[in-house]
Amino acid sequence: GTPGEWDLLITGHSLGGALAQLMSTELVGSVDTSRGFKTKDDSSLFGVAKNLFFKAKQNLPGGALPKWRSVALYTYGAPRVGNTEFARYFEQLFAGREAFRIVNDRDIVPRLPRHGNALGNTVLDYEHVGRTVLIADKADAAEGIDGFWVEGTSDEAVCPLRDVSP
């Protein structure tokens, strides 16, 4: 088939989950991954020539990123990777798509880095993305979630881990 007919599943555990979150925004948002970090526009002769070459390369077959029929993201025990603006961008990109972060209720990694609300300031502005699925080994030790909690479908509207700090 062709890429437009493909279903893409992106997944990762812990640090791999963090990288999966970052990569998924690039693949869904059609960001040019060949350039790395965004840089200032280079108006020199060399910069203009480089931009023209890059645009010509994008027009060749295989130069553009493929489009996918559907993209789903599942992370396991992933830390927070972006600030509030990144989380807003991610949620816009993944509107109507599957994006779940599966968390063990006692795992410390999904609670890192600490959220600014936990410290009472906005110095550390890290946010989770996607819908949380909280899994507990023992329901009585899981702060009342009865062993399994899914954001958006369970009784509590707000994730029990949203603003928790280790």
DSSP file (Angstrom, degrees, kcal/mol; ACC not computed):
  #  RESIDUE AA STRUCTURE BP1 BP2  ACC     N-H-->O    O-->H-N    N-H-->O    O-->H-N    TCO  KAPPA ALPHA  PHI   PSI    X-CA   Y-CA   Z-CA
    1    1 A G              0   0    0      0, 0.0     5,-0.0     0, 0.0     0, 0.0   0.000 360.0 360.0 360.0-174.3    0.0    0.0    0.0
    2    2 A T    >   -     0   0    0      1,-0.1     3,-2.5    64,-0.0     4,-0.3  -0.762 360.0-103.3-109.5 158.9    0.9    3.6    0.2
    3    3 A P  G >  S+     0   0    0      0, 0.0     3,-1.7     0, 0.0    66,-0.6   0.809 117.6  65.7 -54.4 -32.4    1.6    5.6    3.4
    4    4 A G  G 3  S+     0   0    0      1,-0.3    64,-0.1    64,-0.2     0, 0.0   0.657 102.8  49.3 -63.9 -14.0   -1.8    7.3    3.2
    5    5 A E  G <  S+     0   0    0     -3,-2.5    -1,-0.3    62,-0.1     2,-0.2   0.412  92.8 103.5-101.1  -1.4   -3.3    3.8    3.8
    6    6 A W    <   -     0   0    0     -3,-1.7    63,-2.2    -4,-0.3    64,-1.2  -0.566  60.5-144.5 -89.7 145.8   -1.2    3.0    6.8
    7    7 A D  E     -a   70   0A   0     -2,-0.2     2,-0.5    62,-0.2    64,-0.2  -0.933  20.4-154.8-101.4 129.1   -2.1    3.0   10.5
    8    8 A L  E     -a   71   0A   0     62,-3.1    64,-2.5    -2,-0.5     2,-0.5  -0.919  10.0-169.0-111.9 127.1    0.8    4.1   12.6
    9    9 A L  E     -a   72   0A   0     -2,-0.5     2,-0.5    62,-0.2    64,-0.2  -0.970   5.1-168.5-113.9 121.1    1.2    3.1   16.3
   10   10 A I  E     +a   73   0A   0     62,-3.0    64,-2.4    -2,-0.5     2,-0.3  -0.931  17.4 161.8-110.3 130.4    3.9    4.9   18.3
   11   11 A T  E     +a   74   0A   0     -2,-0.5     2,-0.3    62,-0.2    64,-0.2  -0.964   8.9 161.5-146.1 160.2    4.8    3.5   21.7
   12   12 A G  E     -a   75   0A   0     62,-1.2    64,-2.3    -2,-0.3     2,-0.4  -0.952  28.1-125.8-173.6 157.6    7.5    3.6   24.3
   13   13 A H  E >  S-a   76   0A   0     -2,-0.3     3,-2.1    62,-0.2    64,-0.2  -0.947  70.3 -38.5-116.4 133.9    8.3    3.0   27.9
   14   14 A S  T 3> S+     0   0    0     62,-2.9     4,-1.8    -2,-0.4     3,-0.4  -0.332 139.4   7.4  57.8-117.9    9.8    5.5   30.3
   15   15 A L  H 3> S+     0   0    0      1,-0.2     4,-2.4     2,-0.2    -1,-0.3   0.879 133.9  56.5 -61.1 -36.3   12.4    7.6   28.4
   16   16 A G  H <> S+     0   0    0     -3,-2.1     4,-2.1     1,-0.2    -1,-0.2   0.844 104.3  53.1 -62.4 -33.1   11.2    5.8   25.2
   17   17 A G  H  > S+     0   0    0     -3,-0.4     4,-2.0    59,-0.3    -1,-0.2   0.881 107.4  50.7 -68.0 -38.9    7.7    7.1   26.0
   18   18 A A  H  X S+     0   0    0     -4,-1.8     4,-1.9     2,-0.2    -2,-0.2   0.925 112.4  46.5 -63.4 -44.3    9.0   10.6   26.3
   19   19 A L  H  X S+     0   0    0     -4,-2.4     4,-2.8     1,-0.2    -2,-0.2   0.870 109.1  55.6 -66.0 -36.0   10.7   10.3   22.9
   20   20 A A  H  X S+     0   0    0     -4,-2.1     4,-2.5     2,-0.2    -1,-0.2   0.890 106.0  51.8 -63.1 -39.0    7.6    8.7   21.4
   21   21 A Q  H  X S+     0   0    0     -4,-2.0     4,-1.4     2,-0.2    -2,-0.2   0.934 112.9  44.5 -61.8 -45.9    5.6   11.8   22.5
   22   22 A L  H  X S+     0   0    0     -4,-1.9     4,-1.2     1,-0.2    -2,-0.2   0.922 115.2  47.3 -65.8 -44.1    8.1   14.1   20.9
   23   23 A M  H  X S+     0   0    0     -4,-2.8     4,-2.3     1,-0.2     5,-0.2   0.878 106.2  58.6 -66.2 -37.2    8.3   12.0   17.7
   24   24 A S  H  X S+     0   0    0     -4,-2.5     4,-2.5     1,-0.2     5,-0.3   0.866 102.3  53.4 -63.5 -35.2    4.5   11.7   17.4
   25   25 A T  H  X S+     0   0    0     -4,-1.4     4,-2.0     1,-0.2     6,-0.3   0.866 110.5  48.3 -67.0 -33.2    4.1   15.5   17.2
   26   26 A E  H  <>S+     0   0    0     -4,-1.2     5,-1.7    -3,-0.2     4,-0.5   0.900 114.4  44.4 -71.5 -40.6    6.6   15.6   14.4
   27   27 A L  H  <5S+     0   0    0     -4,-2.3    -2,-0.2     2,-0.2     3,-0.2   0.873 120.8  38.8 -74.7 -36.5    4.9   12.8   12.4
   28   28 A V  H  <5S+     0   0    0     -4,-2.5    -2,-0.2    -5,-0.2    -3,-0.2   0.886 118.9  47.4 -78.0 -39.9    1.3   14.0   12.9
   29   29 A G  T  <5S-     0   0    0     -4,-2.0    -1,-0.2    -5,-0.3    -2,-0.2   0.443 104.5-127.0 -82.5   1.0    2.2   17.7   12.5
   30   30 A S  T   5 +     0   0    0     -4,-0.5     2,-0.2     1,-0.2    -3,-0.2   0.865  45.2 171.7  54.1  40.1    4.3   17.1    9.4
   31   31 A V      < -     0   0    0     -5,-1.7     2,-1.1    -6,-0.3    -1,-0.2  -0.570  44.1-106.6 -75.7 143.3    7.2   18.9   10.9
   32   32 A D    >   -     0   0    0     -2,-0.2     3,-0.9     1,-0.2     4,-0.3  -0.608  37.6-176.7 -74.5 102.2   10.4   18.7    8.9
   33   33 A T  T 3  S+     0   0    0     -2,-1.1     3,-0.4     1,-0.2    -1,-0.2   0.586  70.9  73.8 -78.6  -9.9   12.4   16.3   11.0
   34   34 A S  T 3  S+     0   0    0      1,-0.2    -1,-0.2     2,-0.1    -2,-0.1   0.674  93.9  53.4 -77.7 -14.2   15.5   16.5    8.7
   35   35 A R  S <  S-     0   0    0     -3,-0.9    -1,-0.2     1,-0.3     2,-0.2   0.631  88.2-155.7 -97.3 -14.6   16.4   20.0   10.0
   36   36 A G        +     0   0    0     -3,-0.4    -1,-0.3    -4,-0.3     3,-0.1  -0.516  59.9  15.2  74.8-143.1   16.5   19.4   13.7
   37   37 A F  S    S-     0   0    0     -2,-0.2     2,-0.1     1,-0.1    -4,-0.0  -0.310  89.5-101.8 -67.3 147.3   15.9   22.4   15.9
   38   38 A K        -     0   0    0      1,-0.0     2,-0.3    -2,-0.0    -1,-0.1  -0.452  43.8-169.0 -68.1 140.4   14.4   25.5   14.4
   39   39 A T        -     0   0    0     -2,-0.1     3,-0.1    -3,-0.1    -1,-0.0  -0.809  30.1 -81.8-125.7 167.5   16.9   28.3   13.7
   40   40 A K        -     0   0    0     -2,-0.3     2,-0.1     1,-0.1    -1,-0.1  -0.338  58.3 -91.0 -65.3 150.6   16.8   31.9   12.7
   41   41 A D        -     0   0    0      1,-0.1     2,-0.7     2,-0.0    -1,-0.1  -0.435  37.0-140.8 -62.7 134.4   16.3   32.7    9.1
   42   42 A D        -     0   0    0     -2,-0.1     9,-0.2     5,-0.1    -1,-0.1  -0.881  20.4-178.9-102.1 108.8   19.6   33.0    7.3
   43   43 A S        +     0   0    0     -2,-0.7    -1,-0.1     4,-0.1    -2,-0.0   0.371  46.4 111.7 -90.9   5.4   19.4   35.9    4.8
   44   44 A S  S  > S-     0   0    0      1,-0.1     4,-2.4     4,-0.0     5,-0.2  -0.244  86.2-104.0 -70.8 168.3   23.0   35.4    3.6
   45   45 A L  H  > S+     0   0    0      1,-0.2     4,-2.3     2,-0.2     5,-0.2   0.902 124.3  49.6 -59.5 -42.2   23.7   34.2    0.1
   46   46 A F  H  > S+     0   0    0      1,-0.2     4,-2.5     2,-0.2    -1,-0.2   0.911 110.3  50.5 -63.5 -42.3   24.6   30.8    1.5
   47   47 A G  H  > S+     0   0    0      2,-0.2     4,-2.2     1,-0.2    -2,-0.2   0.896 110.9  48.0 -63.5 -41.5   21.4   30.6    3.6
   48   48 A V  H  X S+     0   0    0     -4,-2.4     4,-2.3     2,-0.2    -1,-0.2   0.912 112.7  48.9 -65.3 -43.3   19.2   31.5    0.6
   49   49 A A  H  X S+     0   0    0     -4,-2.3     4,-2.5    -5,-0.2    -2,-0.2   0.910 110.4  51.3 -63.0 -42.0   20.9   28.9   -1.6
   50   50 A K  H  X S+     0   0    0     -4,-2.5     4,-2.4     1,-0.2    -1,-0.2   0.912 110.1  49.1 -62.1 -42.9   20.4   26.3    1.1
   51   51 A N  H  X S+     0   0    0     -4,-2.2     4,-2.4     2,-0.2    -1,-0.2   0.898 110.9  49.8 -64.2 -41.0   16.7   27.1    1.4
   52   52 A L  H  X S+     0   0    0     -4,-2.3     4,-2.1     2,-0.2    -2,-0.2   0.915 111.8  48.3 -63.8 -42.8   16.2   26.8   -2.3
   53   53 A F  H  X S+     0   0    0     -4,-2.5     4,-2.3     1,-0.2    -2,-0.2   0.915 111.6  50.1 -62.2 -42.9   18.0   23.5   -2.4
   54   54 A F  H  X S+     0   0    0     -4,-2.4     4,-2.1     1,-0.2    -2,-0.2   0.912 110.4  49.1 -64.0 -42.9   15.9   22.2    0.5
   55   55 A K  H  X S+     0   0    0     -4,-2.4     4,-1.1     1,-0.2    -1,-0.2   0.889 111.6  49.7 -64.7 -38.5   12.6   23.2   -1.1
   56   56 A A  H  X S+     0   0    0     -4,-2.1     4,-0.6     1,-0.2     3,-0.4   0.900 109.5  51.7 -65.2 -40.0   13.7   21.6   -4.4
   57   57 A K  H >< S+     0   0    0     -4,-2.3     3,-1.0     1,-0.2    -2,-0.2   0.880 104.9  56.1 -63.9 -38.4   14.6   18.4   -2.5
   58   58 A Q  H 3< S+     0   0    0     -4,-2.1     6,-0.3     1,-0.2     5,-0.3   0.792 102.6  56.9 -63.8 -28.0   11.1   18.4   -0.8
   59   59 A N  H 3< S+     0   0    0     -4,-1.1    -1,-0.2    -3,-0.4    -2,-0.2   0.630  88.7  93.0 -80.7 -13.3    9.5   18.4   -4.3
   60   60 A L  S X< S-     0   0    0     -3,-1.0     3,-2.2    -4,-0.6     4,-0.4  -0.455  97.2 -85.3 -74.3 152.7   11.3   15.2   -5.4
   61   61 A P  T 3  S+     0   0    0      0, 0.0    -1,-0.1     0, 0.0    -2,-0.1  -0.349 118.3  18.8 -57.6 134.1    9.5   11.9   -4.8
   62   62 A G  T 3  S+     0   0    0     -4,-0.1    -3,-0.1    -3,-0.1    -4,-0.1   0.452  96.3 106.0  84.9   0.1   10.2   10.7   -1.3
   63   63 A G    <   +     0   0    0     -3,-2.2     2,-0.2    -5,-0.3    -4,-0.1   0.792  65.9  67.0 -83.2 -28.8   11.2   14.2   -0.1
   64   64 A A  S    S-     0   0    0     -4,-0.4    -2,-0.1    -6,-0.3   -32,-0.0  -0.581  94.0 -99.8 -92.4 155.0    8.1   15.0    2.0
   65   65 A L        -     0   0    0     -2,-0.2    -1,-0.1   -35,-0.1    -2,-0.1  -0.468  46.1-108.7 -68.4 142.8    7.0   13.2    5.1
   66   66 A P        -     0   0    0      0, 0.0     2,-0.4     0, 0.0   -36,-0.1  -0.341  23.6-127.2 -71.6 155.2    4.3   10.6    4.5
   67   67 A K        -     0   0    0    -37,-0.0     2,-0.3    -2,-0.0   -61,-0.3  -0.815  23.5-144.4 -97.8 144.3    0.7   11.2    5.6
   68   68 A W        -     0   0    0     -2,-0.4   -64,-0.2   -41,-0.2   -61,-0.2  -0.819  15.7-136.5-111.6 148.6   -0.9    8.4    7.7
   69   69 A R  S    S-     0   0    0    -63,-2.2     2,-0.3   -66,-0.6   -62,-0.2   0.934  92.2  -5.0 -65.8 -45.1   -4.5    7.2    7.7
   70   70 A S  E     -a    7   0A   0    -64,-1.2   -62,-3.1    -3,-0.1     2,-0.4  -0.995  62.1-158.9-148.7 150.9   -4.4    7.1   11.5
   71   71 A V  E     -a    8   0A   0     -2,-0.3    27,-0.6   -64,-0.2     2,-0.4  -0.998  10.6-176.0-130.7 131.4   -1.8    7.7   14.2
   72   72 A A  E     -ab   9  98A   0    -64,-2.5   -62,-3.0    -2,-0.4     2,-0.4  -0.968   8.6-157.3-127.2 145.5   -2.1    6.3   17.8
   73   73 A L  E     +ab  10  99A   0     25,-2.2    27,-2.9    -2,-0.4     2,-0.4  -0.987  12.3 174.9-125.6 126.6    0.2    7.0   20.7
   74   74 A Y  E     -ab  11 100A   0    -64,-2.4   -62,-1.2    -2,-0.4     2,-0.3  -0.980   8.0-177.8-129.7 118.8    0.6    4.7   23.8
   75   75 A T  E     -ab  12 101A   0     25,-2.3    27,-3.4    -2,-0.4     2,-0.5  -0.869  13.3-152.1-116.2 153.3    3.2    5.5   26.4
   76   76 A Y  E    S-ab  13 102A   0    -64,-2.3   -62,-2.9    -2,-0.3   -59,-0.3  -0.970  75.7 -18.9-127.6 114.8    4.0    3.5   29.5
   77   77 A G  S    S+     0   0    0     25,-2.7    26,-0.1    -2,-0.5    -1,-0.1   0.857  87.7 166.4  62.2  37.6    5.5    5.2   32.6
   78   78 A A        -     0   0    0     24,-0.3    -1,-0.2   -61,-0.1   -63,-0.1  -0.625  30.8-128.6 -88.9 143.0    6.6    8.3   30.6
   79   79 A P        -     0   0    0      0, 0.0     2,-0.2     0, 0.0    32,-0.1  -0.294  39.2 -82.3 -76.7 170.7    7.7   11.5   32.2
   80   80 A R        +     0   0    0     32,-2.6    48,-0.2    29,-0.3   -62,-0.1  -0.529  46.4 179.9 -68.9 140.7    6.4   15.0   31.3
   81   81 A V        +     0   0    0     46,-0.7     2,-0.3    -2,-0.2    -1,-0.1   0.613  50.9  36.7-120.9 -16.8    8.2   16.3   28.3
   82   82 A G  B    S-E  127   0B   0     45,-0.9    45,-3.0     1,-0.1    -1,-0.1  -0.849  70.2-109.1-137.9 170.6    6.8   19.7   27.4
   83   83 A N     >  -     0   0    0     -2,-0.3     4,-2.4    43,-0.3     5,-0.2  -0.141  53.0 -81.8 -86.3-172.6    5.4   22.9   28.8
   84   84 A T  H  > S+     0   0    0      1,-0.2     4,-2.2     2,-0.2     5,-0.2   0.876 130.2  52.3 -60.7 -39.6    1.8   24.2   28.7
   85   85 A E  H  > S+     0   0    0      2,-0.2     4,-2.4     1,-0.2    -1,-0.2   0.904 109.6  49.0 -65.0 -41.4    2.2   25.5   25.1
   86   86 A F  H  > S+     0   0    0      2,-0.2     4,-2.9     1,-0.2    -2,-0.2   0.922 110.6  51.1 -62.2 -43.6    3.5   22.1   24.0
   87   87 A A  H  X S+     0   0    0     -4,-2.4     4,-2.5     1,-0.2    -2,-0.2   0.898 110.5  48.9 -61.9 -40.8    0.6   20.3   25.7
   88   88 A R  H  X S+     0   0    0     -4,-2.2     4,-1.8     2,-0.2    -1,-0.2   0.926 112.8  47.6 -63.8 -45.4   -1.9   22.6   24.0
   89   89 A Y  H  X S+     0   0    0     -4,-2.4     4,-2.3     2,-0.2    -2,-0.2   0.919 112.2  50.0 -60.8 -45.2   -0.2   22.0   20.6
   90   90 A F  H  X S+     0   0    0     -4,-2.9     4,-2.6     1,-0.2    -2,-0.2   0.927 109.0  50.8 -60.0 -47.1   -0.2   18.2   21.2
   91   91 A E  H  < S+     0   0    0     -4,-2.5    -1,-0.2     1,-0.2    -2,-0.2   0.853 110.3  50.3 -63.9 -34.2   -3.9   18.2   22.1
   92   92 A Q  H >< S+     0   0    0     -4,-1.8     3,-0.9     2,-0.2    -1,-0.2   0.923 112.6  46.6 -66.9 -44.0   -4.8   20.1   19.0
   93   93 A L  H 3< S+     0   0    0     -4,-2.3    -2,-0.2     1,-0.2    -1,-0.2   0.894 116.7  43.8 -63.9 -39.9   -2.8   17.7   16.8
   94   94 A F  T >< S+     0   0    0     -4,-2.6     3,-2.5    -5,-0.2     2,-0.3   0.236  76.3 135.3 -95.6  13.9   -4.2   14.6   18.4
   95   95 A A  T <  S+     0   0    0     -3,-0.9     3,-0.1     1,-0.3    -3,-0.1  -0.479  84.4  10.9 -60.7 123.6   -7.9   15.8   18.5
   96   96 A G  T 3  S+     0   0    0      1,-0.3    -1,-0.3    -2,-0.3     2,-0.3   0.452 114.0 100.9  84.2   0.4   -9.8   12.8   17.4
   97   97 A R  S <  S-     0   0    0     -3,-2.5     2,-0.5   -27,-0.1    -1,-0.3  -0.751  80.6 -99.4-112.9 163.1   -6.8   10.5   17.6
   98   98 A E  E     +b   72   0A   0    -27,-0.6   -25,-2.2    -2,-0.3     2,-0.3  -0.705  45.4 160.7 -83.1 126.5   -5.8    8.0   20.3
   99   99 A A  E     +b   73   0A   0     -2,-0.5    32,-3.4   -27,-0.2     2,-0.4  -0.807  10.5 167.4-146.4 102.4   -3.2    9.2   22.7
  100  100 A F  E     -bc  74 131A   0    -27,-2.9   -25,-2.3    -2,-0.3     2,-0.5  -0.924  23.3-160.0-119.9 141.1   -3.0    7.3   26.0
  101  101 A R  E     -bc  75 132A   0     30,-2.8    32,-2.5    -2,-0.4     2,-0.4  -0.962  15.5-153.7-118.9 112.4   -0.4    7.4   28.7
  102  102 A I  E     -bc  76 133A   0    -27,-3.4   -25,-2.7    -2,-0.5     2,-0.4  -0.731  17.3-174.9 -90.3 128.9   -0.5    4.3   30.9
  103  103 A V  E     - c   0 134A   0     30,-3.0    32,-3.0    -2,-0.4     2,-0.4  -0.984  27.1-135.4-132.7 131.8    0.8    4.8   34.4
  104  104 A N  E >   - c   0 135A   0     -2,-0.4     3,-1.8    30,-0.2    32,-0.2  -0.718  31.3-126.2 -76.6 133.8    1.4    2.5   37.4
  105  105 A D  T 3  S+     0   0    0     30,-2.5    31,-0.1    -2,-0.4    -1,-0.1   0.711 106.4  41.2 -61.7 -20.7    0.0    4.3   40.4
  106  106 A R  T 3  S+     0   0    0     36,-0.0     2,-0.3     2,-0.0    -1,-0.3   0.341  83.9 118.2-108.6   6.5    3.2    4.1   42.4
  107  107 A D    <   -     0   0    0     -3,-1.8     4,-0.2     1,-0.1   -30,-0.0  -0.590  48.3-160.3 -75.6 130.0    5.7    4.8   39.6
  108  108 A I  S >  S+     0   0    0     -2,-0.3     3,-1.5     1,-0.2     4,-0.2   0.777  77.8  74.6 -81.7 -27.6    7.8    7.9   40.2
  109  109 A V  G >  S+     0   0    0      1,-0.3     3,-2.0     2,-0.2   -29,-0.3   0.886  91.1  54.2 -58.7 -44.1    8.9    8.6   36.6
  110  110 A P  G 3  S+     0   0    0      0, 0.0    -1,-0.3     0, 0.0    -2,-0.1   0.655 103.3  59.9 -65.8 -10.4    5.4    9.9   35.4
  111  111 A R  G <  S+     0   0    0     -3,-1.5     4,-0.2    -4,-0.2    -2,-0.2   0.377  92.2 128.4 -93.3   3.8    5.6   12.4   38.3
  112  112 A L    <   +     0   0    0     -3,-2.0   -32,-2.6    -4,-0.2     2,-0.1  -0.799  50.2  31.7-115.8 157.1    8.8   13.9   37.0
  113  113 A P  S    S-     0   0    0      0, 0.0   -33,-0.2     0, 0.0    13,-0.1   0.810 102.6-108.6 -60.9 161.1    9.9   16.6   36.3
  114  114 A R        -     0   0    0     -2,-0.1    12,-0.2     1,-0.1     2,-0.2  -0.215  29.3-116.9 -61.7 146.4    7.8   18.2   39.0
  115  115 A H    >>  -     0   0    0     49,-0.3     3,-0.9    -4,-0.2     4,-0.8  -0.584  17.5-123.3 -82.9 145.3    4.9   20.4   37.9
  116  116 A G  H >>>S+     0   0    0      8,-1.4     5,-2.0     1,-0.3     4,-0.9   0.833 110.0  60.1 -57.9 -35.1    4.9   24.1   38.7
  117  117 A N  H 345S+     0   0    0      1,-0.2    -1,-0.3     2,-0.2     3,-0.3   0.830  98.7  58.0 -64.7 -30.4    1.6   23.8   40.6
  118  118 A A  H <45S+     0   0    0     -3,-0.9    -1,-0.2     1,-0.2    -2,-0.2   0.784 112.8  39.7 -69.0 -26.1    3.1   21.3   43.0
  119  119 A L  H <<5S-     0   0    0     -4,-0.8    -1,-0.2    -3,-0.7    -2,-0.2   0.498 112.7-115.5-100.4  -6.6    5.8   23.9   44.0
  120  120 A G  T  <5S+     0   0    0     -4,-0.9     2,-0.3     1,-0.3    -3,-0.2   0.654  86.2  74.9  81.5  14.4    3.5   26.9   44.0
  121  121 A N  S   <S-     0   0    0     -5,-2.0    -2,-0.3    -6,-0.1    -1,-0.3  -0.886  79.3-121.1-145.4 178.7    5.3   28.6   41.1
  122  122 A T  S    S+     0   0    0     -2,-0.3     3,-0.3     1,-0.1    -6,-0.1   0.117  78.2 106.2-112.6  21.4    5.6   28.4   37.3
  123  123 A V  S    S+     0   0    0      1,-0.3     2,-1.0    -7,-0.2    -1,-0.1   0.917  83.8  46.1 -65.3 -42.0    9.3   27.9   37.1
  124  124 A L  S    S+     0   0    0     -3,-0.2    -8,-1.4     2,-0.1     2,-1.3  -0.779  73.7 177.0-103.2  89.2    8.9   24.3   36.2
  125  125 A D        +     0   0    0     -2,-1.0     2,-0.4    -3,-0.3   -41,-0.2  -0.643  19.1 147.5 -97.1  78.5    6.1   24.4   33.6
  126  126 A Y        -     0   0    0     -2,-1.3     2,-0.3   -12,-0.2   -43,-0.3  -0.937  21.4-175.3-114.5 137.2    5.8   20.7   32.6
  127  127 A E  B     -E   82   0B   0    -45,-3.0   -45,-0.9    -2,-0.4   -46,-0.7  -0.948  22.3-124.2-130.2 148.7    2.5   19.1   31.5
  128  128 A H        -     0   0    0     -2,-0.3     2,-0.3   -48,-0.2   -48,-0.1  -0.541  25.6-150.3 -81.8 157.6    1.4   15.6   30.6
  129  129 A V        +     0   0    0     -2,-0.2   -41,-0.1     2,-0.1   -42,-0.1  -0.913  51.1  24.2-126.9 157.5   -0.3   15.0   27.2
  130  130 A G  S    S-     0   0    0     -2,-0.3     2,-0.4   -43,-0.2   -30,-0.2  -0.097  99.0 -47.8  81.4 175.8   -2.9   12.5   26.1
  131  131 A R  E     -c  100   0A   0    -32,-3.4   -30,-2.8    20,-0.0     2,-0.3  -0.694  58.2-126.8 -87.2 135.2   -5.4   10.6   28.2
  132  132 A T  E     -c  101   0A   0     -2,-0.4    19,-3.0   -32,-0.2     2,-0.5  -0.632  18.2-168.3 -84.6 135.5   -4.2    9.1   31.5
  133  133 A V  E     -cD 102 150A   0    -32,-2.5   -30,-3.0    -2,-0.3     2,-0.5  -0.967  13.0-163.3-119.3 111.0   -4.9    5.4   32.2
  134  134 A L  E     -cD 103 149A   0     15,-3.0    15,-2.4    -2,-0.5     2,-0.4  -0.845   4.6-169.0-101.5 124.3   -4.0    4.8   35.9
  135  135 A I  E     -cD 104 148A   0    -32,-3.0   -30,-2.5    -2,-0.5     2,-0.4  -0.947   1.0-168.1-117.6 131.4   -3.5    1.2   36.9
  136  136 A A        -     0   0    0     11,-2.4     3,-0.2    -2,-0.4     6,-0.1  -0.954  20.0-151.2-120.9 137.6   -3.2    0.1   40.6
  137  137 A D  S    S+     0   0    0     -2,-0.4     2,-0.5     1,-0.3    -1,-0.1   0.906  94.8  28.3 -68.7 -42.5   -2.1   -3.3   41.8
  138  138 A K  S >  S-     0   0    0      1,-0.1     3,-1.3     9,-0.0     4,-0.3  -0.980  72.3-151.3-124.7 119.8   -4.1   -3.0   45.0
  139  139 A A  G > >S+     0   0    0     -2,-0.5     3,-1.2     1,-0.3     5,-0.6   0.828  95.2  58.1 -60.3 -34.7   -7.3   -0.9   44.8
  140  140 A D  G 3 5S+     0   0    0      1,-0.3     3,-0.3     3,-0.1    -1,-0.3   0.742 108.2  46.9 -70.4 -20.5   -7.1    0.1   48.5
  141  141 A A  G < 5S+     0   0    0     -3,-1.3    -1,-0.3     1,-0.2    -2,-0.2   0.374  93.7  81.7 -97.8   4.1   -3.7    1.6   48.1
  142  142 A A  T X 5S-     0   0    0     -3,-1.2     3,-1.1    -4,-0.3    -1,-0.2  -0.094 108.7-100.4-106.9  35.2   -4.5    3.6   44.9
  143  143 A E  T 3 5S-     0   0    0     -3,-0.3    -3,-0.1     1,-0.2    -2,-0.1   0.857  80.7 -53.6  53.0  40.9   -6.2    6.6   46.4
  144  144 A G  T 3 <S+     0   0    0     -5,-0.6    -1,-0.2    -4,-0.1    -4,-0.1   0.673 101.3 124.1  76.8  19.9   -9.7    5.4   45.7
  145  145 A I  S X  S-     0   0    0     -3,-1.1     3,-1.1    -6,-0.3    -2,-0.1   0.504  71.1-128.1 -91.2  -1.9   -9.4    4.7   42.0
  146  146 A D  T 3   -     0   0    0     -7,-0.5    -7,-0.2     1,-0.2    -6,-0.1   0.830  61.5 -62.1  61.4  35.4  -10.5    1.1   42.4
  147  147 A G  T 3  S+     0   0    0     -8,-0.3   -11,-2.4    -9,-0.2     2,-0.3   0.074 124.5  48.6  89.4 -25.1   -7.6   -0.4   40.5
  148  148 A F  E <   +D  135   0A   0     -3,-1.1     2,-0.4   -13,-0.2   -13,-0.2  -0.940  56.5 175.0-154.7 124.8   -8.2    1.1   37.1
  149  149 A W  E     -D  134   0A   0    -15,-2.4   -15,-3.0    -2,-0.3     2,-0.5  -0.998   8.1-168.3-137.0 130.8   -8.9    4.8   36.1
  150  150 A V  E >>  -D  133   0A   0     -2,-0.4     4,-2.3   -17,-0.2     3,-1.9  -0.978  28.8-119.0-122.3 123.6   -9.3    6.2   32.6
  151  151 A E  T 34 S+     0   0    0    -19,-3.0     6,-0.1    -2,-0.5     7,-0.1  -0.370  98.5  16.6 -61.2 128.3   -9.3   10.0   32.0
  152  152 A G  T 34 S+     0   0    0      4,-0.4    -1,-0.3     2,-0.2     5,-0.1   0.174 127.7  51.4  95.7 -17.5  -12.6   11.1   30.4
  153  153 A T  T <4 S+     0   0    0     -3,-1.9    -2,-0.2     3,-0.1     2,-0.1   0.587  89.7  81.9-123.6 -19.9  -14.5    7.9   31.2
  154  154 A S  S  < S-     0   0    0     -4,-2.3    -2,-0.2     2,-0.2    -5,-0.1  -0.367  90.3-102.2 -84.2 168.8  -14.0    7.3   34.9
  155  155 A D  S    S+     0   0    0     -2,-0.1     2,-0.2    -4,-0.1    -1,-0.1   0.916 102.6  72.2 -59.0 -49.4  -16.0    9.0   37.6
  156  156 A E        -     0   0    0      1,-0.1    -4,-0.4   -11,-0.0    -2,-0.2  -0.507  69.0-155.1 -72.2 134.0  -13.4   11.5   38.7
  157  157 A A  S    S+     0   0    0     -2,-0.2     2,-0.4    -6,-0.1    -5,-0.2   0.817  75.7  58.6 -78.5 -30.9  -13.0   14.2   36.1
  158  158 A V  S    S-     0   0    0     -7,-0.1    -1,-0.1    -6,-0.0    -2,-0.0  -0.842  92.6-109.2-107.9 136.4   -9.4   15.1   37.0
  159  159 A C    >   -     0   0    0     -2,-0.4     3,-1.4     1,-0.2     4,-0.4  -0.368  20.7-135.1 -59.5 131.5   -6.5   12.7   37.0
  160  160 A P  T 3  S+     0   0    0      0, 0.0    -1,-0.2     0, 0.0     3,-0.1   0.715 106.3  45.9 -61.0 -19.1   -5.4   11.9   40.5
  161  161 A L  T >  S+     0   0    0      1,-0.1     3,-1.1     2,-0.1    -2,-0.1   0.467  80.9 104.0-100.5  -2.5   -1.7   12.3   39.3
  162  162 A R  T <  S+     0   0    0     -3,-1.4   -34,-0.1     1,-0.3    -1,-0.1   0.883  99.5  13.5 -51.9 -51.2   -2.2   15.6   37.4
  163  163 A D  T 3  S+     0   0    0     -4,-0.4    -1,-0.3    -3,-0.1     2,-0.2   0.140  96.3 127.1-113.6  20.0   -0.6   17.9   40.0
  164  164 A V    <   -     0   0    0     -3,-1.1   -49,-0.3     2,-0.0   -46,-0.1  -0.565  41.7-158.5 -81.1 141.5    1.1   15.4   42.2
  165  165 A S              0   0    0     -2,-0.2   -53,-0.1   -47,-0.1    -2,-0.1  -0.926 360.0 360.0-116.2 143.5    4.7   15.8   43.0
  166  166 A P              0   0    0      0, 0.0   -54,-0.1     0, 0.0    -2,-0.0   0.525 360.0 360.0 -63.2 360.0    6.9   12.9   44.2
